[in-house]
Amino acid sequence: MKALSARPARTARSARASRRLAAALVAGATAVAVLGGCGFQTRQQAAAVVNGEVISQADVQTTYEQLQTARYDFTENEVLTALIAAPLLESAVAPSGGFKPNPTYAQVMTAIPDATQSTKDLVAAVSLIQSQTMTPAEMEAYRADLQKAEISVNPRFGEIVPSDEGPVYFSIGQSTPNWIKPVATAATAPAS
């Protein structure tokens, strides 16, 4: 007498369907790994991410170099601070028509004829701040956008340090990573 299995016999049709399902799962997992890896690598190369928009370290470096070549003295942290603030400032003044290039902007752009978009964004933000033409309502809109913004900064540059003082109400500060512990100094023995 033959023992009967509780499982129904597999047909060729169900075997093919199982193989197709397995192949689809492998292809899907591979696609997720490849695409997820790209996003991870992009974020690793980011100087900051503001509301999902990446500011690359290359953008910070290129903007810094263009400003230095034109003899504008900005540190890399100041460049990153301005690049973080730029889209928030632009959003705040957009209802009134947005930033309109002014003489300061024109002068700087003359000194940097091959300016990248990041450099133009920085110069527009700095020109807007220096012009002091933002209305109190626009300033409040900027501060509200800043408060709700999702901002992450590459530890190489430091971290966001909120401030109650304008014009941007934050800075990028160097912080000591919590894994670096100060070395205790040994007490010196008195000379005898």
Buried (B, 14 or more C-beta within 10 A) or exposed (E): EEEEEEEEEEEEEEEEEEEEEEEEEEEEEEEEEEEEEEEEEEEEEBBBBBEEEBBBBEBBBBBBBBBEEBEBEBEBBBBBBBBBBBBBBBBBBEEBEEBEEBEBBEEBBEBBEEBBEBBBBBBBBBBBBEBEBBEEEBBEBBBEBBEEBEBEBBEEBBBBEEEEEEBBBBBBBEEEEEEEEEEEEEEEEEEE
